[in-house]
């Protein structure tokens, strides 16, 4: 649930505004503001309203399924990447990324359950004090963890670009010490970006007339009304009195958390693509110059240069495959995060009319796209990394299958179960394909 809705209004009403992306959930307990019908639809038409209404009916169950899969997938990522033979700077960043994504998934599960239409909670059951506390915690915690994930993705891109563009400096600049420092910095600095958000929320009680079923009282049912204390998450008094604080939340979310990382990743991705093309051209030149170059050693004709070039080219091909896999991770990130940053920026610039009529209507869709982005890395690793598949297969393949499966040639050669010969102090990367 994005938190850019903070400060867009103050007073509540009984109209349910269900939008996970905007943070306005009505009867789910989050702060609600004036209805969207109070803002003239200047920017978006009826089609977006119809899409929002239709999709909101399945949003809860879709997010719940994604969260269950993502929680399992990120747990497996952590187990595989923390193996001793898998330890490396790149894999350390991917582990930190998996931890942040796992926290996002676990935090979102209760919210997804509440959004499931088949679970019909009454208003009294929904608007409890404990649920309001969860909503406030969820708005802050999910944003922090997702921000950590975003900046670790940027760190991963920077590390990969250094490895490709400055290979002679890679071990110095991107060693394990600097990598752990970068990961720790992300987990320390990102919560500080949420300080304006911490100051913008509060839980406020109010009274409502409810029937015996816990829903709004209707006199026609001949039942007695109850005056019940309910709770919702509102903008704080500080946020209501200081519009600048409201704008700070928007600008931090749209620019610092979304647009700056996306622009940086776009530039780095283009540089990496250029490096791949240059490496491909260089391999063609090496292949052409190495043909026909032979040497006589001990009375035998040996193509020494060709062997050296073949070894170097195989190493470069492996590096290229590494870069391609990370480019897939970066591209998926850009597809899901760039639109959110642009919509958040437009909301800050164009004001409430755009926010209520466009941003909120796309909130649920942006939520599920962000969750998918946090869950799908496991599939990318399995499909594009032979080393990850080998280690995963060794850890989780049932032992009784060894009787029927052929023995790997690597194991006959004395390699590790993960498919790689391990020497003292030797490590490998998930991205070795």
PyMOL commands that set and color helices and strands:
alter all, ss='L'
color gray80, all
select helices_A, chain A and resi 26-28+36-38+46-81+84-86+89-114+123-126+129-165+167-173+176-193+195-198+219-221+237-241+243-290+304-350+352-375+377-384+386-396+399-403+409-412
alter helices_A, ss='H'
color red, helices_A
select strands_A, chain A and resi 201-210+226-235+295-297+300-302
alter strands_A, ss='S'
color yellow, strands_A
deselect
rebuild
show_as cartoon
